[in-house]
């Protein structure tokens, strides 16, 4: 099987999304819950998953 640049980009994106929360924790202190929410929102957005909030 030949090297597929599309798959390489996708795998690289997966690694970035898995590391997003620890990377943010290095730059922002004391906002654990907010960083978790932002990280989850970024992962969902990149995956194409949307959550509808009904107030």
N, C-alpha and C positions, 0 to 999 in steps of 0.2 A: 504494500500500500504506500502510495506517495504521500509526502508531507502536504497537509492541507492548511493553508494560511488562515482560512476562516475558522477552523477548529482551534488553531493556535491562539487566535485572538479571543475566541470564546473562552478557552481555558484560562487565559490570562485575566480576562474580566471576572471569571469565577473566583480566582485567587484574590483579586482586589476586593471583591465584595465580601469575601470571608474575613479579610483583614481590616475592613473599614472601621469597625468599632474599636479594636485595640489601637489603631492608628489615631483615631479621634481622641481617645483617652490620653494619649501622649501630649496632645496639644491643649486639651480643655480639662481643667481640674474641677472636681466637685459637682459635676452635672451628669451623674451616671444615668439617671432615668431619662433625661432629655437626649443623651447620646444614644441610648438604646432605641428610643422612638425614632430618632433621625436615621439611624443605621437600618432599622427595619423598613422604614419608608423608602430609603434609597434602594434596598434590595428588592422590595416589592415593585417599585417603579421600573427598575431594569428588567425584571422578570415579566412585566406586563400585567401584574396583579393589582387590581384597584379595589379599595375598600370604600363602600358607601356608608357615610355616617348620617344617621337620622337623628335629629335633635328632638 
